[in-house]
Amino acid sequence: MDRSVLALLLALAAAGCGSPSKDIVLVYSPHGPDILKEYEKMFEEAYPEVDMQWLDMGSQQVYNKVSAESRRPACDIWWGAPSYMFKLAANEGLFGAYRPSWSDEIGANDKDAGNLWHGTHHLPLSILFNDNEYTTDDMPQTWDELLDEKWRGKISIRKPLDSGTMRTFIGASIMKAGNDDAGIAWLARLHDSTKAYLETPQLLFDHIKRNPDVISVWLMPDAVMQREMNGYPFGFFMPPATPMLTEGIAIINNAPHREWAEKFYEFVTTQEALVQQAEVYAKIPARGDIDPAALPAWMVEQPIDAMEIDWDIFSENEQTWCARWEKEVYDAP
């Protein structure tokens, strides 16, 4: 056979076989496409041999999916959700233990004693408003003032049950009221004043932008991020005793790509990564070893009066509280 023909046949055979496929790490996260796309790019630049894949969904949806897949896990790592949800998942055996290099830099309340999850950020809730219409002085100065008649029909919120943020708000409102019945009654009054429930955070942001007289309850860092990154006309006000979430990260039990899950865990939680997340996405780091001078000035100077919450009690009762909210508030005649 002519050598040139043989070379062509060998080349075609090699092209048909293709190059070896990359390793994969699959991340489930409620952080949103902005963060996930950026960290996909950065992680793959640092590790060209891996393909980072991700699914963006609400925290409760992540929990439901991880739980449903527990016998045959597809996901490697869960990045982002309130700590009570991580406590619940840990108690159900959904996580594999991992002790990151920075574990000693966060408090005992921000991690699992058995290293099943660790906290990454502190996220206080706030009252979100359109600053083309309002200032902080116009806002309800306490959570109870949300129920004032002046706000009837001017409150819109993220549809709660798929959202760890809003499930936290439901639970915190019930705990603040003193007992379950009083808390459900408070939430029923808020429901009566609510104009709309939005399916996703992005729909909520667009709704507040288009309806400047409407206010909402949402994460303070998101209000800052949407203002600084995407130009939304947003302000925020944090009433006293505001619920503050600790976001977490965890490796799924029997993760298909455990080695890459550990690398991703460390990659997104270095000091440099957390400072970048503070600067660009307004996320407050949980690590105590980050130089305050490296963080945005507003973050260091912003006072936060955080509500005291027993997260173990919260985790034990949250599903019951949310089920009551759905039946007795949202679906009530």
SERO-4910 file (N, C-alpha, C, O; in steps of 0.05 Angstrom, whole numbers):
BEGIN
 pado doro    nc1    nc2    nc3   cac1   cac2   cac3    cc1    cc2    cc3    oc1    oc2    oc3
  Met    A     17    -24      0      0      0      0     18     25      0     38     26     14
  Asp    A     10     44    -16     25     69    -17     26     82     11      6     82     26
  Arg    A     51     92     18     54    103     45     36    126     50     26    130     73
  Ser    A     31    143     30     13    166     34    -16    157     40    -29    170     56
  Val    A    -24    136     27    -51    126     32    -53    114     60    -73    118     74
  Leu    A    -32     99     68    -32     88     95    -33    110    116    -47    107    136
  Ala    A    -17    131    112    -17    153    131    -44    166    133    -53    173    155
  Leu    A    -58    169    110    -85    181    110   -104    163    126   -120    173    142
  Leu    A   -103    136    121   -121    118    136   -116    119    166   -135    118    181
  Leu    A    -90    120    174    -84    122    202    -94    148    214   -104    148    237
  Ala    A    -91    169    200   -101    195    209   -131    195    213   -142    205    233
  Leu    A   -145    183    194   -174    182    196   -183    164    219   -202    170    233
  Ala    A   -168    142    223   -175    125    246   -171    139    272   -187    137    290
  Ala    A   -149    154    274   -144    170    299   -165    190    304   -174    194    326
  Ala    A   -173    204    282   -195    224    285   -220    212    294   -235    224    310
  Gly    A   -226    188    284   -251    174    292   -251    167    321   -272    167    333
  Cys    A   -228    159    331   -227    151    360   -231    176    378   -242    173    400
  Gly    A   -222    199    369   -224    223    385   -204    223    408   -191    203    413
  Ser    A   -202    246    423   -184    248    446   -198    237    470   -223    237    472
  Pro    A   -183    228    490   -195    217    514   -212    239    527   -206    262    527
  Ser    A   -235    230    538   -253    249    551   -242    260    577   -226    247    590
  Lys    A   -250    284    584   -240    297    608   -254    284    633   -275    272    631
  Asp    A   -240    287    656   -254    281    681   -276    301    685   -277    322    673
  Ile    A   -295    294    703   -318    311    708   -321    316    738   -314    298    754
  Val    A   -330    339    745   -340    344    772   -366    358    769   -368    379    755
  Leu    A   -387    348    782   -414    358    779   -422    372    805   -421    361    827
  Val    A   -430    397    802   -437    414    825   -466    422    824   -476    431    804
  Tyr    A   -480    418    846   -507    428    850   -506    453    867   -492    453    888
  Ser    A   -519    474    859   -516    500    874   -539    519    869   -550    519    847
  Pro    A   -547    534    889   -566    556    885   -552    583    881   -566    604    881
  His    A   -526    583    877   -511    608    875   -519    625    851   -514    649    851
  Gly    A   -530    613    830   -538    628    807   -517    626    785   -494    621    790
  Pro    A   -526    631    760   -508    627    736   -484    646    736   -463    639    725
  Asp    A   -486    670    747   -464    689    746   -439    676    760   -418    675    748
  Ile    A   -443    667    785   -421    656    800   -412    629    788   -389    624    785
  Leu    A   -432    613    781   -425    586    771   -410    587    745   -391    571    741
  Lys    A   -418    604    727   -403    606    701   -374    616    706   -356    606    694
  Glu    A   -371    635    724   -345    646    729   -327    625    741   -304    622    734
  Tyr    A   -337    610    761   -320    590    774   -316    565    757   -296    551    761
  Glu    A   -334    560    739   -329    539    719   -305    547    703   -287    530    698
  Lys    A   -304    571    693   -282    581    677   -255    580    693   -235    570    683
  Met    A   -256    591    717   -231    592    733   -221    564    741   -197    559    740
  Phe    A   -240    547    749   -231    520    757   -220    504    734   -200    490    737
  Glu    A   -232    507    710   -222    492    687   -196    504    677   -179    490    665
  Glu    A   -191    530    681   -165    542    674   -144    531    693   -121    526    684
  Ala    A   -151    528    719   -132    517    738   -127    487    734   -105    477    739
  Tyr    A   -147    473    725   -146    444    720   -157    438    692   -180    430    690
  Pro    A   -140    441    672   -150    437    644   -160    408    639   -175    404    619
  Glu    A   -153    390    655   -161    362    651   -189    355    661   -198    333    658
  Val    A   -203    375    673   -229    370    684   -250    387    671   -245    409    662
  Asp    A   -274    376    669   -298    390    659   -316    395    683   -329    376    692
  Met    A   -318    420    692   -336    426    714   -364    430    702   -368    447    685
  Gln    A   -383    415    712   -411    417    704   -427    426    728   -420    419    751
  Trp    A   -449    440    723   -465    450    746   -494    451    739   -502    454    716
  Leu    A   -510    449    760   -539    454    758   -546    475    778   -541    473    802
  Asp    A   -559    496    768   -568    519    785   -597    514    792   -614    512    774
  Met    A   -604    512    818   -631    509    827   -634    518    856   -614    523    869
  Gly    A   -658    522    865   -663    530    892   -652    510    912   -649    487    906
  Ser    A   -646    520    936   -634    503    957   -651    478    963   -641    456    966
  Gln    A   -677    482    965   -695    459    971   -695    440    948   -696    416    952
  Gln    A   -693    450    924   -692    432    901   -666    416    901   -666    392    893
  Val    A   -644    429    909   -619    414    911   -622    391    932   -614    368    926
  Tyr    A   -632    398    955   -636    378    976   -653    355    965   -647    331    969
  Asn    A   -675    361    952   -693    340    942   -679    322    922   -682    298    922
  Lys    A   -663    335    905   -649    319    884   -627    302    896   -624    278    889
  Val    A   -611    313    914   -590    297    927   -603    274    943   -592    252    942
  Ser    A   -625    279    956   -638    258    971   -649    236    953   -646    212    958
  Ala    A   -661    244    930   -672    225    911   -650    208    898   -655    185    891
  Glu    A   -626    219    896   -604    205    882   -586    191    902   -565    181    893
  Ser    A   -594    189    927   -575    179    948   -565    150    942   -542    144    950
  Arg    A   -581    134    929   -572    106    923   -552    105    900   -535     88    899
  Arg    A   -555    124    882   -537    126    858   -531    155    854   -542    168    836
  Pro    A   -512    166    870   -506    195    868   -496    203    840   -480    189    828
  Ala    A   -506    225    830   -496    237    806   -479    261    812   -459    267    799
  Cys    A   -487    275    833   -473    300    841   -448    293    858   -447    273    872
  Asp    A   -427    310    855   -403    307    871   -403    326    895   -393    319    917
  Ile    A   -412    350    891   -410    370    912   -434    389    912   -443    398    891
  Trp    A   -443    396    936   -465    415    939   -453    440    950   -441    441    972
  Trp    A   -455    462    934   -443    487    941   -464    509    945   -475    519    926
  Gly    A   -470    514    970   -488    536    977   -516    527    985   -529    513    970
  Ala    A   -524    535   1009   -551    531   1020   -549    537   1050   -527    537   1061
  Pro    A   -571    543   1063   -570    550   1092   -561    526   1108   -565    503   1101
  Ser    A   -547    531   1130   -535    510   1147   -556    491   1157   -550    467   1160
  Tyr    A   -581    500   1163   -600    481   1174   -606    459   1153   -612    436   1161
  Met    A   -604    465   1128   -609    446   1107   -586    426   1105   -590    402   1100
  Phe    A   -562    436   1110   -539    418   1111   -540    400   1135   -532    376   1134
  Lys    A   -550    411   1158   -553    394   1182   -572    371   1176   -567    348   1183
  Leu    A   -594    377   1163   -614    357   1157   -602    336   1138   -606    312   1143
  Ala    A   -589    345   1117   -577    326   1098   -555    309   1111   -553    285   1105
  Ala    A   -540    321   1129   -519    306   1143   -531    284   1160   -521    262   1161
  Asn    A   -552    291   1175   -565    272   1192   -577    248   1176   -581    226   1187
  Glu    A   -583    253   1150   -594    232   1133   -573    216   1118   -580    200   1101
  Gly    A   -548    222   1124   -526    207   1112   -520    214   1083   -509    198   1068
  Leu    A   -527    238   1075   -524    246   1047   -496    257   1041   -490    261   1017
  Phe    A   -480    262   1062   -454    274   1057   -431    255   1065   -434    238   1082
  Gly    A   -409    258   1051   -384    244   1059   -366    264   1074   -364    287   1067
  Ala    A   -353    254   1095   -336    272   1111   -312    282   1096   -299    268   1080
  Tyr    A   -306    308   1100   -282    320   1089   -274    344   1107   -291    361   1113
  Arg    A   -249    344   1115   -240    367   1132   -222    384   1115   -199    377   1109
  Pro    A   -232    408   1107   -215    425   1090   -192    437   1105   -191    436   1129
  Ser    A   -173    447   1090   -148    458   1102   -154    482   1121   -137    487   1138
  Trp    A   -176    495   1118   -182    519   1134   -203    514   1155   -215    533   1166
  Ser    A   -208    489   1162   -230    482   1181   -228    497   1207   -248    505   1219
  Asp    A   -203    501   1217   -199    514   1243   -205    544   1242   -205    557   1263
  Glu    A   -209    555   1218   -213    584   1216   -242    593   1218   -248    616   1215
  Ile    A   -260    574   1223   -288    581   1227   -298    570   1253   -287    551   1264
  Gly    A   -319    582   1264   -329    575   1290   -343    548   1290   -351    538   1269
  Ala    A   -347    537   1314   -360    511   1317   -388    511   1306   -398    491   1296
  Asn    A   -402    534   1308   -430    535   1299   -432    537   1268   -453    534   1257
  Asp    A   -409    541   1255   -408    544   1226   -399    519   1212   -391    520   1188
  Lys    A   -398    496   1226   -389    471   1213   -400    447   1229   -409    450   1251
  Asp    A   -399    425   1215   -408    400   1227   -385    388   1244   -362    388   1235
  Ala    A   -391    378   1267   -371    367   1285   -357    343   1272   -333    337   1278
  Gly    A   -370    329   1254   -359    306   1241   -348    313   1213   -343    295   1197
  Asn    A   -345    339   1207   -334    348   1181   -351    340   1157   -341    336   1135
  Leu    A   -378    338   1161   -395    332   1139   -402    357   1122   -410    354   1099
  Trp    A   -400    381   1134   -404    405   1119   -389    428   1134   -384    426   1158
  His    A   -383    449   1119   -370    472   1131   -384    498   1119   -393    498   1097
  Gly    A   -384    518   1136   -396    544   1127   -376    560   1110   -352    559   1114
  Thr    A   -387    574   1090   -371    590   1072   -377    620   1075   -358    636   1074
  His    A   -402    627   1078   -410    655   1079   -431    660   1101   -446    641   1109
  His    A   -433    685   1110   -455    694   1127   -473    713   1111   -463    732   1099
  Leu    A   -499    707   1110   -517    722   1093   -541    731   1109   -560    716   1114
  Pro    A   -541    757   1116   -564    768   1131   -588    774   1112   -584    781   1089
  Leu    A   -612    770   1122   -636    778   1108   -640    808   1111   -631    820   1130
  Ser    A   -654    820   1092   -660    848   1093   -686    854   1079   -698    836   1067
  Ile    A   -695    878   1081   -718    888   1065   -706    901   1040   -691    920   1042
  Leu    A   -713    890   1018   -703    899    992   -723    919    980   -747    915    981
  Phe    A   -712    942    969   -729    962    958   -716    975    934   -692    973    929
  Asn    A   -733    988    918   -724   1003    894   -717   1031    903   -735   1046    912
  Asp    A   -692   1039    900   -684   1065    911   -691   1088    893   -684   1111    898
  Asn    A   -704   1082    870   -716   1104    855   -742   1114    869   -751   1137    863
  Glu    A   -753   1098    887   -778   1105    900   -774   1110    930   -788   1127    941
  Tyr    A   -756   1095    943   -754   1096    972   -726   1101    981   -706   1098    966
  Thr    A   -723   1108   1007   -698   1108   1021   -700   1090   1045   -722   1079   1051
  Thr    A   -678   1086   1059   -679   1068   1083   -698   1079   1104   -710   1064   1119
  Asp    A   -701   1106   1105   -719   1117   1125   -748   1111   1119   -765   1111   1138
  Asp    A   -755   1105   1094   -783   1098   1087   -790   1069   1095   -813   1062   1097
  Met    A   -769   1052   1099   -774   1024   1103   -786   1017   1131   -783   1033   1150
  Pro    A   -800    995   1133   -808    985   1159   -783    983   1177   -763    971   1169
  Gln    A   -784    995   1200   -760    995   1217   -758    970   1235   -737    966   1248
  Thr    A   -778    954   1235   -778    928   1249   -791    908   1230   -805    916   1211
  Trp    A   -787    882   1235   -801    862   1219   -831    864   1222   -846    859   1203
  Asp    A   -840    870   1246   -869    872   1251   -882    894   1234   -905    893   1227
  Glu    A   -866    915   1228   -878    938   1213   -883    930   1184   -896    945   1169
  Leu    A   -874    907   1175   -882    897   1149   -912    893   1147   -924    895   1126
  Leu    A   -925    889   1170   -954    884   1171   -970    910   1172   -995    908   1172
  Asp    A   -957    933   1173   -972    958   1173   -989    960   1148   -982    951   1127
  Glu    A  -1012    973   1151  -1031    975   1129  -1019    990   1105  -1028    984   1083
  Lys    A  -1000   1008   1110   -988   1023   1087   -974   1005   1067   -969   1013   1045
  Trp    A   -966    980   1076   -952    962   1058   -970    941   1045   -961    924   1031
  Arg    A   -996    942   1051  -1014    922   1039  -1014    925   1009  -1018    947    998
  Gly    A  -1010    902    995  -1009    902    966   -983    913    955   -980    916    931
  Lys    A   -963    919    972   -937    929    963   -914    911    971   -891    920    971
  Ile    A   -920    886    977   -899    867    984   -900    844    964   -921    832    960
  Ser    A   -877    838    952   -875    815    935   -851    799    944   -830    810    950
  Ile    A   -853    772    944   -831    756    954   -826    732    936   -844    724    921
  Arg    A   -803    721    938   -795    696    925   -813    674    935   -818    672    959
  Lys    A   -824    658    917   -841    636    925   -825    618    944   -804    609    937
  Pro    A   -835    614    968   -817    604    989   -808    575    988   -785    570    994
  Leu    A   -824    557    980   -818    529    986   -794    517    972   -783    498    981
  Asp    A   -786    528    949   -762    519    935   -737    534    944   -715    528    935
  Ser    A   -741    554    961   -719    573    968   -710    569    997   -726    572   1015
  Gly    A   -685    562   1001   -674    561   1028   -676    587   1042   -680    588   1066
  Thr    A   -672    609   1027   -673    636   1039   -701    641   1051   -704    649   1074
  Met    A   -722    636   1035   -749    642   1044   -759    621   1065   -775    628   1082
  Arg    A   -750    597   1063   -756    577   1084   -744    586   1110   -755    582   1132
  Thr    A   -720    598   1109   -708    609   1133   -724    631   1144   -728    633   1168
  Phe    A   -735    648   1126   -751    670   1136   -777    660   1149   -785    671   1170
  Ile    A   -789    639   1138   -813    628   1150   -807    617   1178   -821    624   1197
  Gly    A   -786    601   1180   -778    590   1206   -771    611   1226   -779    610   1249
  Ala    A   -755    631   1218   -747    652   1236   -771    668   1246   -772    677   1269
  Ser    A   -790    673   1228   -814    688   1236   -830    673   1257   -841    685   1275
  Ile    A   -831    647   1254   -845    631   1273   -831    630   1300   -843    633   1321
  Met    A   -804    628   1299   -789    628   1324   -791    655   1338   -793    657   1362
  Lys    A   -790    676   1322   -792    703   1333   -819    708   1347   -821    722   1367
  Ala    A   -840    695   1337   -867    699   1348   -871    686   1375   -889    693   1390
  Gly    A   -854    666   1381   -856    654   1407   -868    626   1408   -861    610   1424
  Asn    A   -887    621   1389   -898    594   1387   -908    590   1358   -911    610   1344
  Asp    A   -913    565   1351   -919    559   1323   -945    572   1314   -946    583   1292
  Asp    A   -965    572   1330   -991    583   1322   -989    613   1318  -1000    624   1298
  Ala    A   -975    627   1336   -972    656   1333   -955    662   1309   -961    682   1295
  Gly    A   -935    646   1303   -919    651   1279   -935    647   1253   -932    663   1235
  Ile    A   -951    626   1252   -967    621   1228   -987    644   1225   -993    653   1203
  Ala    A   -998    654   1247  -1017    677   1245  -1003    702   1234  -1014    717   1219
  Trp    A   -978    706   1243   -962    729   1233   -958    726   1203   -961    745   1188
  Leu    A   -950    702   1195   -945    698   1166   -970    700   1149   -969    707   1126
  Ala    A   -993    693   1161  -1019    695   1147  -1025    725   1142  -1035    732   1121
  Arg    A  -1019    742   1161  -1023    771   1158  -1004    781   1136  -1012    798   1120
  Leu    A   -979    771   1136   -961    780   1114   -971    771   1087   -969    785   1068
  His    A   -982    747   1086   -993    736   1061  -1016    754   1051  -1018    759   1027
  Asp    A  -1032    764   1069  -1054    781   1062  -1044    807   1049  -1058    820   1034
  Ser    A  -1020    816   1056  -1009    840   1045   -992    836   1021   -982    855   1009
  Thr    A   -988    810   1013   -970    804    992   -983    807    964  -1005    796    959
  Lys    A   -969    821    947   -980    826    920   -974    802    902   -992    795    886
  Ala    A   -950    791    903   -943    769    884   -921    752    896   -905    761    913
  Tyr    A   -921    727    888   -899    708    894   -885    702    867   -898    696    847
  Leu    A   -858    704    867   -842    701    843   -827    674    844   -817    666    865
  Glu    A   -826    661    821   -815    634    821   -785    632    825   -775    613    836
  Thr    A   -770    653    817   -741    652    819   -731    679    829   -745    699    827
  Pro    A   -706    680    840   -695    706    848   -694    726    825   -699    749    828
  Gln    A   -686    716    801   -684    735    778   -711    748    772   -713    771    766
  Leu    A   -733    732    773   -759    743    768   -766    763    790   -780    783    785
  Leu    A   -758    757    815   -762    776    837   -748    803    831   -759    824    834
  Phe    A   -722    801    824   -707    825    819   -720    842    796   -723    866    799
  Asp    A   -728    829    775   -740    843    753   -767    856    761   -774    878    752
  His    A   -781    842    778   -807    852    788   -804    877    804   -818    897    801
  Ile    A   -784    877    822   -779    901    839   -769    924    822   -776    947    827
  Lys    A   -754    918    801   -744    939    783   -768    952    768   -769    976    765
  Arg    A   -786    935    759   -809    945    743   -831    958    760   -847    974    751
  Asn    A   -832    950    786   -853    960    804   -840    974    828   -837    962    849
  Pro    A   -831    999    824   -815   1013    845   -829   1017    871   -815   1023    891
  Asp    A   -855   1015    873   -869   1018    898   -870    993    915   -880    993    937
  Val    A   -860    970    904   -861    944    917   -835    939    932   -813    946    922
  Ile    A   -837    927    956   -814    919    971   -814    889    975   -834    876    968
  Ser    A   -792    878    984   -790    849    987   -772    842   1011   -761    860   1024
  Val    A   -770    816   1016   -751    806   1036   -732    788   1021   -739    769   1008
  Trp    A   -706    795   1023   -686    779   1009   -658    783   1022   -655    799   1040
  Leu    A   -639    769   1012   -612    770   1023   -599    797   1017   -600    807    995
  Met    A   -588    809   1038   -574    834   1035   -551    833   1014   -550    851    998
  Pro    A   -534    812   1015   -513    812    995   -523    812    966   -510    823    948
  Asp    A   -545    799    961   -556    799    934   -566    827    925   -563    834    902
  Ala    A   -576    842    944   -584    869    937   -560    885    928   -561    900    909
  Val    A   -538    882    943   -513    897    936   -503    887    909   -495    903    892
  Met    A   -502    860    905   -491    849    881   -507    858    856   -495    866    836
  Gln    A   -534    857    858   -550    864    835   -547    894    829   -549    902    806
  Arg    A   -543    910    849   -538    939    845   -511    944    832   -510    958    812
  Glu    A   -490    932    843   -463    937    833   -457    923    807   -443    935    790
  Met    A   -466    899    804   -458    883    780   -477    888    757   -469    890    734
  Asn    A   -503    889    763   -523    889    741   -539    915    739   -557    917    723
  Gly    A   -532    934    756   -544    961    754   -573    963    763   -587    982    755
  Tyr    A   -583    945    779   -610    947    789   -612    970    810   -593    974    825
  Pro    A   -634    984    810   -637   1007    829   -645    997    856   -667   1004    866
  Phe    A   -628    982    870   -635    969    895   -621    982    919   -598    990    918
  Gly    A   -636    984    940   -626    990    967   -635    968    986   -652    951    978
  Phe    A   -625    969   1010   -633    949   1030   -634    961   1057   -620    981   1063
  Phe    A   -650    950   1075   -651    958   1103   -653    933   1120   -670    915   1114
  Met    A   -636    931   1140   -637    907   1158   -648    916   1185   -635    930   1200
  Pro    A   -673    907   1190   -685    913   1217   -669    899   1239   -654    880   1233
  Pro    A   -673    907   1263   -660    893   1286   -668    864   1286   -690    857   1277
  Ala    A   -650    848   1297   -655    819   1299   -661    806   1272   -681    793   1269
  Thr    A   -644    812   1253   -648    801   1226   -638    772   1225   -616    767   1235
  Pro    A   -653    754   1213   -642    726   1210   -617    727   1192   -617    740   1171
  Met    A   -597    712   1200   -572    711   1184   -565    682   1179   -561    666   1198
  Leu    A   -564    675   1154   -558    648   1146   -528    643   1145   -512    662   1140
  Thr    A   -520    619   1151   -493    610   1144   -495    591   1120   -508    570   1122
  Glu    A   -483    599   1098   -483    582   1074   -461    560   1078   -441    565   1091
  Gly    A   -466    537   1066   -447    515   1069   -438    503   1043   -446    510   1021
  Ile    A   -420    484   1046   -410    468   1024   -405    440   1035   -397    436   1058
  Ala    A   -410    419   1018   -407    392   1027   -402    374   1003   -411    379    981
  Ile    A   -388    352   1008   -384    331    988   -406    310    991   -411    301   1014
  Ile    A   -417    301    969   -439    281    970   -427    254    977   -405    246    968
  Asn    A   -441    239    994   -433    212   1002   -431    194    977   -449    193    960
  Asn    A   -408    181    974   -403    164    951   -403    180    925   -412    171    904
  Ala    A   -392    204    926   -390    221    903   -375    207    880   -355    195    885
  Pro    A   -386    208    856   -373    193    834   -344    203    828   -328    187    818
  His    A   -339    228    834   -312    239    828   -301    253    853   -298    277    854
  Arg    A   -297    237    873   -289    247    900   -264    264    899   -263    285    912
  Glu    A   -243    255    884   -218    270    883   -223    299    873   -212    318    884
  Trp    A   -239    301    852   -244    328    841   -263    344    859   -261    369    860
  Ala    A   -280    331    873   -297    345    892   -280    358    914   -286    381    921
  Glu    A   -260    344    923   -243    356    944   -227    379    933   -224    400    946
  Lys    A   -218    377    908   -203    399    896   -221    423    892   -213    446    897
  Phe    A   -246    419    883   -265    441    879   -271    454    906   -272    478    908
  Tyr    A   -276    438    927   -281    447    954   -260    467    963   -267    489    972
  Glu    A   -235    460    960   -213    477    968   -211    502    949   -205    524    959
  Phe    A   -216    498    924   -212    519    904   -230    543    909   -222    566    907
  Val    A   -255    537    916   -275    559    918   -275    571    947   -291    589    952
  Thr    A   -258    561    965   -259    570    992   -231    580   1002   -227    583   1026
  Thr    A   -213    584    983   -187    597    991   -193    625   1000   -214    636    995
  Gln    A   -173    637   1014   -176    665   1021   -180    682    997   -197    700    997
  Glu    A   -165    677    976   -167    693    951   -194    690    939   -206    710    930
  Ala    A   -205    666    938   -232    662    926   -253    676    943   -271    688    931
  Leu    A   -251    674    969   -272    686    986   -270    717    984   -291    730    986
  Val    A   -246    728    982   -244    757    978   -256    765    951   -270    785    950
  Gln    A   -252    749    930   -264    755    904   -294    753    906   -308    770    894
  Gln    A   -305    733    920   -333    730    923   -345    754    939   -368    762    935
  Ala    A   -330    764    958   -338    788    973   -339    812    955   -358    828    956
  Glu    A   -318    816    940   -316    840    923   -337    840    901   -349    861    895
  Val    A   -340    817    887   -357    816    863   -386    809    870   -405    820    858
  Tyr    A   -390    791    889   -416    780    894   -427    787    922   -448    778    930
  Ala    A   -412    804    936   -421    815    962   -426    794    983   -443    797   1001
  Lys    A   -412    771    981   -416    750   1001   -396    753   1024   -372    756   1020
  Ile    A   -407    752   1048   -391    757   1072   -377    731   1080   -391    712   1087
  Pro    A   -350    730   1081   -337    705   1087   -341    696   1116   -343    712   1134
  Ala    A   -344    670   1119   -346    658   1146   -319    654   1158   -316    653   1183
  Arg    A   -298    652   1142   -271    648   1153   -262    672   1169   -266    695   1160
  Gly    A   -250    667   1192   -241    689   1209   -213    698   1204   -203    717   1217
  Asp    A   -199    686   1185   -170    693   1180   -167    710   1156   -144    712   1145
  Ile    A   -188    723   1146   -186    741   1123   -181    769   1133   -196    779   1150
  Asp    A   -161    782   1122   -155    810   1129   -178    828   1122   -186    830   1099
  Pro    A   -190    842   1142   -212    860   1136   -205    881   1115   -222    891   1100
  Ala    A   -179    888   1113   -171    909   1093   -174    898   1065   -176    914   1046
  Ala    A   -176    872   1061   -179    861   1035   -208    860   1026   -214    855   1003
  Leu    A   -227    865   1045   -255    863   1039   -266    891   1032   -254    911   1039
  Pro    A   -289    892   1018   -302    918   1012   -307    933   1038   -315    922   1058
  Ala    A   -303    960   1037   -306    976   1061   -334    974   1072   -338    973   1096
  Trp    A   -355    974   1054   -382    972   1064   -387    947   1081   -403    947   1099
  Met    A   -373    925   1073   -377    900   1087   -366    901   1115   -378    890   1134
  Val    A   -343    913   1118   -330    915   1144   -346    935   1162   -348    931   1186
  Glu    A   -356    956   1150   -369    977   1166   -399    972   1171   -410    985   1189
  Gln    A   -411    954   1156   -440    950   1158   -447    935   1185   -439    912   1189
  Pro    A   -462    949   1203   -470    935   1228   -492    915   1222   -510    920   1206
  Ile    A   -491    892   1234   -511    871   1231   -520    862   1259   -504    851   1274
  Asp    A   -545    867   1265   -557    857   1290   -571    831   1283   -594    830   1275
  Ala    A   -556    809   1287   -566    782   1278   -585    770   1300   -579    771   1323
  Met    A   -607    759   1291   -625    744   1308   -611    719   1319   -597    705   1304
  Glu    A   -614    714   1345   -603    690   1356   -622    666   1349   -646    667   1356
  Ile    A   -611    647   1336   -627    624   1327   -613    598   1335   -589    595   1330
  Asp    A   -628    580   1348   -617    554   1354   -622    537   1328   -644    528   1323
  Trp    A   -601    533   1313   -604    520   1286   -610    491   1288   -620    479   1269
  Asp    A   -603    478   1311   -611    450   1314   -642    448   1317   -654    431   1304
  Ile    A   -653    466   1333   -683    466   1336   -695    474   1309   -715    462   1301
  Phe    A   -683    493   1296   -693    502   1270   -694    479   1250   -714    474   1237
  Ser    A   -672    464   1249   -670    442   1230   -690    420   1236   -701    408   1217
  Glu    A   -695    415   1261   -714    394   1269   -743    402   1261   -759    384   1256
  Asn    A   -749    428   1260   -777    436   1257   -783    449   1230   -807    453   1223
  Glu    A   -763    455   1214   -767    472   1190   -786    459   1171   -803    473   1159
  Gln    A   -785    433   1166   -803    421   1147   -832    422   1156   -850    426   1140
  Thr    A   -836    418   1182   -863    420   1193   -874    449   1191   -897    453   1183
  Trp    A   -857    468   1197   -866    496   1194   -873    503   1166   -894    516   1161
  Cys    A   -857    495   1147   -862    501   1119   -887    487   1109   -902    498   1092
  Ala    A   -891    462   1118   -916    448   1111   -940    462   1121   -961    464   1107
  Arg    A   -939    473   1146   -961    488   1157   -966    514   1142   -988    521   1136
  Trp    A   -943    527   1134   -946    552   1119   -961    546   1093   -979    561   1085
  Glu    A   -953    524   1079   -966    518   1053   -996    512   1057  -1012    522   1042
  Lys    A  -1003    496   1077  -1030    488   1081  -1048    510   1093  -1071    514   1085
  Glu    A  -1037    524   1113  -1054    542   1129  -1052    571   1120  -1069    587   1127
  Val    A  -1032    578   1104  -1028    605   1095  -1031    606   1064  -1050    619   1054
  Tyr    A  -1014    594   1050  -1013    596   1020  -1038    584   1007  -1049    595    989
  Asp    A  -1046    560   1017  -1068    546   1004  -1094    550   1019  -1115    538   1012
  Ala    A  -1094    567   1040  -1119    571   1055  -1139    585   1038  -1133    602   1022
  Pro    A  -1165    578   1042  -1187    590   1026  -1188    620   1032  -1205    634   1021
***
